[in-house]
């Protein structure tokens, strides 16, 4: 599972969001407000990623920019920076650290042991049309 997550982050464009959660979680469970362990990985500038974890479906971020300037890397943050259910977040360039963080989060809170148990969704940032 770690190798698959690391590969999923390799060479991805800024703004990409990778959403992770149980593969059997669907719209019916979301409507019921059923608790769910999930995580989001977002690609920032300069090879930096942000990973967030939660016990509820995470909201979509509307970041003002994707700059990594001034971000404290490799430190787990537990403050209330985000207005959603974020349970903690980390900025790092270490994709293996992100993969292991996600795997541990799911294993310890849901018992997931294989990538088949894990659902994944990629959301790419929209690009505005540019004239040449």
TORVOZA-778422 format. One line per field, with one value per atom (N, C-alpha, C): residue number from 0; atom name; y negated, x negated, z. Coordinates in steps of 0.1 Angstrom, whole numbers. Layout:
<atoms>
num [NUM, ...]
atomo [CA, ...]
c2 [Y, ...]
c1 [X, ...]
c3 [Z, ...]
</atoms>
This chain:
<atoms>
num [0, 0, 0, 1, 1, 1, 2, 2, 2, 3, 3, 3, 4, 4, 4, 5, 5, 5, 6, 6, 6, 7, 7, 7, 8, 8, 8, 9, 9, 9, 10, 10, 10, 11, 11, 11, 12, 12, 12, 13, 13, 13, 14, 14, 14, 15, 15, 15, 16, 16, 16, 17, 17, 17, 18, 18, 18, 19, 19, 19, 20, 20, 20, 21, 21, 21, 22, 22, 22, 23, 23, 23, 24, 24, 24, 25, 25, 25, 26, 26, 26, 27, 27, 27, 28, 28, 28, 29, 29, 29, 30, 30, 30, 31, 31, 31, 32, 32, 32, 33, 33, 33, 34, 34, 34, 35, 35, 35, 36, 36, 36, 37, 37, 37, 38, 38, 38, 39, 39, 39, 40, 40, 40, 41, 41, 41, 42, 42, 42, 43, 43, 43, 44, 44, 44, 45, 45, 45, 46, 46, 46, 47, 47, 47, 48, 48, 48, 49, 49, 49, 50, 50, 50, 51, 51, 51, 52, 52, 52, 53, 53, 53, 54, 54, 54, 55, 55, 55, 56, 56, 56, 57, 57, 57, 58, 58, 58, 59, 59, 59, 60, 60, 60, 61, 61, 61, 62, 62, 62, 63, 63, 63, 64, 64, 64, 65, 65, 65, 66, 66, 66, 67, 67, 67, 68, 68, 68, 69, 69, 69, 70, 70, 70, 71, 71, 71, 72, 72, 72, 73, 73, 73, 74, 74, 74, 75, 75, 75, 76, 76, 76, 77, 77, 77, 78, 78, 78, 79, 79, 79, 80, 80, 80, 81, 81, 81, 82, 82, 82, 83, 83, 83, 84, 84, 84, 85, 85, 85, 86, 86, 86, 87, 87, 87, 88, 88, 88, 89, 89, 89, 90, 90, 90, 91, 91, 91, 92, 92, 92, 93, 93, 93, 94, 94, 94, 95, 95, 95, 96, 96, 96, 97, 97, 97, 98, 98, 98, 99, 99, 99, 100, 100, 100, 101, 101, 101, 102, 102, 102, 103, 103, 103, 104, 104, 104, 105, 105, 105, 106, 106, 106, 107, 107, 107, 108, 108, 108, 109, 109, 109, 110, 110, 110, 111, 111, 111, 112, 112, 112, 113, 113, 113, 114, 114, 114, 115, 115, 115, 116, 116, 116, 117, 117, 117, 118, 118, 118, 119, 119, 119, 120, 120, 120, 121, 121, 121, 122, 122, 122, 123, 123, 123, 124, 124, 124, 125, 125, 125, 126, 126, 126, 127, 127, 127, 128, 128, 128, 129, 129, 129, 130, 130, 130, 131, 131, 131]
atomo [N, CA, C, N, CA, C, N, CA, C, N, CA, C, N, CA, C, N, CA, C, N, CA, C, N, CA, C, N, CA, C, N, CA, C, N, CA, C, N, CA, C, N, CA, C, N, CA, C, N, CA, C, N, CA, C, N, CA, C, N, CA, C, N, CA, C, N, CA, C, N, CA, C, N, CA, C, N, CA, C, N, CA, C, N, CA, C, N, CA, C, N, CA, C, N, CA, C, N, CA, C, N, CA, C, N, CA, C, N, CA, C, N, CA, C, N, CA, C, N, CA, C, N, CA, C, N, CA, C, N, CA, C, N, CA, C, N, CA, C, N, CA, C, N, CA, C, N, CA, C, N, CA, C, N, CA, C, N, CA, C, N, CA, C, N, CA, C, N, CA, C, N, CA, C, N, CA, C, N, CA, C, N, CA, C, N, CA, C, N, CA, C, N, CA, C, N, CA, C, N, CA, C, N, CA, C, N, CA, C, N, CA, C, N, CA, C, N, CA, C, N, CA, C, N, CA, C, N, CA, C, N, CA, C, N, CA, C, N, CA, C, N, CA, C, N, CA, C, N, CA, C, N, CA, C, N, CA, C, N, CA, C, N, CA, C, N, CA, C, N, CA, C, N, CA, C, N, CA, C, N, CA, C, N, CA, C, N, CA, C, N, CA, C, N, CA, C, N, CA, C, N, CA, C, N, CA, C, N, CA, C, N, CA, C, N, CA, C, N, CA, C, N, CA, C, N, CA, C, N, CA, C, N, CA, C, N, CA, C, N, CA, C, N, CA, C, N, CA, C, N, CA, C, N, CA, C, N, CA, C, N, CA, C, N, CA, C, N, CA, C, N, CA, C, N, CA, C, N, CA, C, N, CA, C, N, CA, C, N, CA, C, N, CA, C, N, CA, C, N, CA, C, N, CA, C, N, CA, C, N, CA, C, N, CA, C, N, CA, C, N, CA, C, N, CA, C, N, CA, C, N, CA, C, N, CA, C, N, CA, C, N, CA, C, N, CA, C, N, CA, C, N, CA, C, N, CA, C, N, CA, C]
c2 [12, 0, -12, -12, -24, -27, -17, -19, -25, -20, -25, -40, -44, -58, -66, -62, -70, -72, -62, -63, -72, -72, -81, -95, -99, -113, -117, -108, -111, -118, -130, -137, -143, -145, -151, -166, -172, -187, -194, -206, -214, -216, -215, -216, -203, -192, -179, -175, -169, -164, -149, -142, -127, -125, -120, -117, -102, -98, -84, -81, -70, -65, -51, -45, -31, -29, -18, -16, -13, -9, -6, -18, -29, -41, -48, -51, -57, -68, -73, -84, -81, -69, -65, -68, -63, -65, -80, -87, -102, -109, -106, -112, -110, -98, -94, -101, -107, -113, -103, -91, -80, -84, -81, -85, -77, -83, -77, -82, -73, -77, -80, -92, -96, -105, -107, -115, -122, -134, -141, -144, -143, -147, -158, -169, -180, -184, -185, -189, -204, -209, -223, -226, -238, -242, -236, -236, -232, -218, -209, -195, -193, -202, -200, -195, -186, -180, -184, -185, -186, -174, -167, -156, -160, -158, -160, -147, -146, -134, -138, -129, -132, -120, -121, -110, -114, -124, -127, -131, -131, -134, -149, -150, -163, -172, -185, -194, -197, -203, -206, -219, -220, -232, -242, -254, -265, -274, -268, -275, -288, -298, -311, -310, -301, -298, -285, -280, -267, -269, -281, -283, -276, -271, -264, -273, -286, -295, -298, -296, -299, -288, -277, -266, -258, -254, -245, -231, -225, -212, -201, -190, -178, -179, -187, -189, -186, -177, -175, -186, -192, -203, -199, -203, -199, -212, -223, -235, -235, -245, -246, -255, -254, -263, -261, -249, -247, -247, -252, -253, -240, -229, -217, -207, -194, -184, -179, -187, -183, -180, -167, -163, -165, -169, -172, -173, -180, -181, -182, -180, -179, -184, -193, -197, -190, -184, -177, -174, -172, -167, -152, -146, -132, -123, -118, -111, -98, -92, -80, -83, -94, -99, -100, -106, -108, -94, -85, -72, -65, -65, -58, -65, -78, -85, -80, -80, -75, -61, -52, -38, -36, -42, -41, -46, -57, -63, -53, -47, -38, -25, -19, -7, -8, -19, -20, -23, -29, -34, -26, -17, -10, 5, 8, 22, 25, 15, 17, 23, 33, 39, 40, 38, 39, 27, 24, 13, 16, 28, 32, 26, 24, 18, 3, -3, -17, -23, -32, -39, -52, -55, -67, -75, -88, -96, -107, -110, -121, -133, -145, -157, -166, -169, -178, -192, -202, -216, -220, -228, -234, -244, -244, -254, -264, -277, -287, -287, -290, -290, -302, -300, -310, -312, -324, -327, -326, -321, -320, -332]
c1 [-8, 0, -9, -20, -29, -34, -39, -45, -34, -22, -11, -8, -8, -6, -17, -29, -41, -40, -37, -36, -25, -14, -3, -6, -16, -20, -31, -38, -49, -45, -51, -50, -36, -28, -15, -15, -5, -5, -1, -6, -2, 14, 20, 34, 41, 35, 41, 45, 57, 61, 63, 57, 60, 68, 80, 88, 88, 87, 86, 96, 102, 112, 115, 125, 128, 135, 131, 136, 151, 157, 171, 180, 174, 181, 187, 200, 207, 217, 224, 234, 244, 249, 258, 253, 240, 234, 231, 227, 225, 237, 249, 262, 265, 263, 266, 257, 246, 236, 228, 227, 219, 205, 199, 185, 176, 165, 156, 142, 133, 119, 114, 108, 104, 92, 86, 74, 74, 67, 65, 51, 46, 32, 34, 27, 28, 14, 12, -1, -2, -13, -16, -28, -33, -45, -58, -68, -82, -83, -75, -76, -70, -63, -57, -43, -39, -26, -20, -6, 1, 9, 9, 18, 26, 39, 49, 56, 60, 67, 80, 90, 102, 110, 120, 130, 143, 144, 155, 150, 160, 156, 150, 138, 131, 138, 139, 144, 133, 138, 128, 122, 108, 101, 101, 102, 101, 89, 77, 65, 63, 59, 56, 44, 34, 23, 17, 8, 2, -13, -17, -30, -34, -46, -50, -59, -61, -69, -64, -73, -70, -62, -60, -53, -63, -59, -67, -66, -77, -77, -79, -74, -77, -73, -63, -57, -42, -37, -23, -16, -6, 2, 15, 19, 32, 40, 37, 45, 58, 66, 79, 78, 68, 66, 78, 82, 93, 106, 117, 130, 138, 132, 139, 135, 136, 133, 119, 109, 95, 91, 85, 80, 65, 59, 45, 39, 28, 22, 7, 1, -13, -18, -28, -34, -48, -51, -63, -66, -79, -83, -85, -84, -87, -75, -74, -62, -60, -72, -71, -65, -68, -62, -47, -43, -29, -22, -28, -22, -21, -32, -31, -22, -20, -11, 4, 7, 20, 23, 13, 15, 17, 9, 11, 24, 29, 42, 53, 53, 63, 62, 50, 48, 52, 48, 51, 66, 73, 87, 97, 93, 103, 99, 87, 82, 79, 79, 75, 61, 60, 46, 42, 51, 47, 52, 46, 51, 65, 69, 83, 93, 90, 99, 100, 90, 89, 95, 104, 110, 101, 100, 92, 99, 98, 103, 93, 90, 81, 90, 87, 93, 83, 82, 73, 78, 69, 73, 77, 87, 91, 81, 79, 70, 79, 76, 82, 76, 85, 79, 70, 59, 49, 47, 45, 41, 26, 22, 8, 1]
c3 [0, 0, 0, 7, 8, -6, -13, -26, -36, -35, -43, -40, -28, -24, -28, -26, -31, -46, -53, -68, -72, -64, -67, -66, -58, -56, -66, -72, -81, -94, -96, -108, -110, -100, -101, -101, -108, -109, -96, -94, -83, -83, -71, -70, -70, -74, -73, -59, -57, -44, -45, -37, -36, -23, -25, -14, -11, 2, 6, 16, 16, 26, 23, 31, 29, 15, 8, -5, -5, 6, 6, 11, 13, 17, 5, 6, -6, -2, -12, -9, 2, 3, 13, 27, 29, 42, 45, 34, 36, 39, 33, 36, 51, 56, 70, 80, 75, 84, 92, 86, 92, 94, 105, 107, 97, 93, 83, 85, 86, 87, 72, 70, 57, 58, 46, 45, 31, 30, 18, 17, 4, 1, -10, -8, -18, -22, -35, -41, -40, -34, -33, -42, -42, -50, -44, -52, -47, -42, -47, -42, -29, -23, -10, -11, -2, -1, 12, 13, 26, 27, 38, 41, 53, 52, 63, 66, 79, 83, 90, 90, 97, 100, 108, 111, 105, 96, 88, 74, 65, 51, 51, 46, 46, 35, 38, 28, 17, 6, -4, -1, -2, 2, -10, -6, -16, -12, -15, -11, -19, -13, -20, -29, -26, -35, -30, -38, -35, -31, -27, -23, -10, -10, 2, 11, 6, 14, 28, 37, 51, 59, 52, 59, 67, 79, 87, 83, 77, 72, 82, 80, 88, 103, 105, 119, 118, 127, 127, 134, 127, 133, 138, 150, 156, 159, 153, 156, 147, 149, 142, 130, 122, 111, 101, 98, 88, 95, 88, 94, 92, 89, 87, 98, 95, 105, 105, 100, 100, 114, 115, 128, 130, 119, 120, 106, 104, 90, 91, 80, 79, 65, 64, 52, 51, 39, 38, 23, 20, 7, 7, 18, 20, 17, 5, 1, 9, 13, 21, 35, 40, 53, 52, 41, 38, 37, 29, 28, 41, 49, 62, 71, 71, 79, 76, 63, 59, 62, 60, 63, 77, 86, 100, 105, 99, 103, 100, 88, 84, 92, 93, 100, 115, 122, 136, 139, 129, 132, 124, 115, 107, 106, 108, 106, 91, 83, 68, 68, 59, 58, 43, 34, 20, 12, 1, -8, -13, -13, -18, -8, 4, 14, 13, 6, 5, -8, -7, -18, -21, -34, -37, -49, -48, -58, -61, -73, -77, -82, -77, -82, -87, -100, -106, -106, -104, -105, -119, -120, -133, -137, -150, -156, -164, -163, -171, -185, -195, -209, -211, -217, -219, -234, -238, -252, -254, -266, -268, -272]
</atoms>
